[in-house]
Amino acid sequence: MPNTFTAKELGNGQVANSQTTIFTATADVTTYVKHLSLYSTNAAQQTVQLWLKHSGGTARKWKRYVLEQDEQVDVIEGGEAYMLDEGTEIQASTTTNNGVDWWADGIEETT
């Protein structure tokens, strides 16, 4: 039987002011993150840090951004894709709790 590919929103929310998981790749699926954006809603400058944590591994710093109010950045954008195996996490933190919105979309592959 051929693999099935489903395009979908992977998640959205607000970034906490401590290192917290914002997305975890689910079981029995290979996830391809095609788009991940951050948007600062806070009047104060926000420093956003991102980590990747592979299942059973240690979180490793991945990216860092400094955003002004109403500034947006595409962490992953057109043409790029990050393949996440089961249990891989994207973690994030920012300066002010809930001062940055995030959203991600991509493709899930099932066998």
C-alpha positions as CSV (number, residue, x, y, z in Angstrom):
1,M,0.0,0.0,0.0
2,P,1.4,3.5,-0.9
3,N,2.2,6.0,1.7
4,T,-0.4,8.7,2.4
5,F,0.6,12.4,2.6
6,T,-1.7,14.9,4.4
7,A,-1.2,18.6,4.4
8,K,-2.3,20.2,7.6
9,E,-1.9,22.9,10.2
10,L,0.5,21.3,12.7
11,G,-0.3,23.7,15.6
12,N,-0.4,27.3,16.9
13,G,-0.3,29.1,20.2
14,Q,1.8,31.5,22.2
15,V,5.4,31.1,23.4
16,A,6.0,30.9,27.1
17,N,8.8,32.7,29.0
18,S,10.5,29.4,29.8
19,Q,11.7,26.6,27.6
20,T,8.5,24.8,26.7
21,T,7.6,22.3,24.0
22,I,5.4,23.9,21.3
23,F,5.2,20.9,19.0
24,T,5.8,17.1,19.2
25,A,5.9,14.8,16.2
26,T,3.3,12.1,16.7
27,A,3.6,8.3,16.6
28,D,3.3,6.3,13.3
29,V,3.8,9.5,11.3
30,T,6.8,11.3,9.7
31,T,6.2,15.0,9.9
32,Y,7.6,17.5,7.4
33,V,7.4,21.0,8.8
34,K,7.1,23.3,5.8
35,H,6.3,26.6,7.5
36,L,6.9,27.9,11.1
37,S,6.3,31.6,11.9
38,L,6.7,33.8,15.0
39,Y,4.9,37.1,15.5
40,S,5.6,39.5,18.4
41,T,2.4,41.0,20.0
42,N,4.2,42.6,22.9
43,A,5.2,46.3,23.2
44,A,8.6,45.2,24.6
45,Q,11.3,43.7,22.5
46,Q,11.2,39.9,22.5
47,T,14.1,37.5,22.3
48,V,12.8,34.2,21.1
49,Q,14.9,31.0,21.3
50,L,14.1,27.7,19.6
51,W,15.4,24.2,20.4
52,L,15.1,20.8,18.7
53,K,14.9,17.8,20.9
54,H,15.0,14.4,19.2
55,S,13.2,11.6,21.0
56,G,15.2,10.4,24.0
57,G,17.9,13.1,23.3
58,T,18.9,16.4,24.8
59,A,17.4,19.7,23.5
60,R,19.9,21.6,21.3
61,K,19.7,25.3,20.6
62,W,18.4,25.8,17.0
63,K,17.6,29.4,16.3
64,R,17.4,32.8,18.0
65,Y,15.5,35.9,17.0
66,V,15.0,39.4,18.4
67,L,11.6,40.8,17.5
68,E,10.0,44.3,17.9
69,Q,6.2,44.7,18.4
70,D,4.3,43.6,15.3
71,E,7.4,42.1,13.8
72,Q,7.1,38.6,12.2
73,V,9.8,36.1,11.1
74,D,9.5,32.9,9.1
75,V,11.7,30.3,10.8
76,I,10.9,27.8,8.1
77,E,9.7,29.1,4.8
78,G,9.0,28.3,1.1
79,G,11.0,25.5,-0.3
80,E,12.4,24.4,3.1
81,A,11.2,21.4,5.1
82,Y,12.3,19.9,8.4
83,M,11.6,16.2,8.8
84,L,10.7,15.2,12.3
85,D,10.6,11.6,13.5
86,E,8.2,10.3,16.1
87,G,8.8,12.1,19.4
88,T,11.0,14.9,18.1
89,E,10.0,18.2,19.8
90,I,10.3,21.9,18.9
91,Q,10.8,23.9,22.0
92,A,10.6,27.7,22.4
93,S,10.9,30.5,25.0
94,T,10.5,34.3,24.8
95,T,11.1,37.3,27.1
96,T,7.5,38.0,28.1
97,N,5.1,35.1,28.7
98,N,2.6,34.9,25.8
99,G,4.3,37.9,24.0
100,V,4.9,35.9,20.8
101,D,2.4,33.9,18.7
102,W,3.6,30.9,16.7
103,W,2.0,28.7,14.0
104,A,3.2,25.9,11.9
105,D,1.9,23.8,9.0
106,G,3.3,21.0,7.0
107,I,2.7,17.4,5.8
108,E,2.3,14.2,7.7
109,E,3.3,11.0,6.0
110,T,1.7,7.7,7.1
111,T,2.6,4.2,5.9
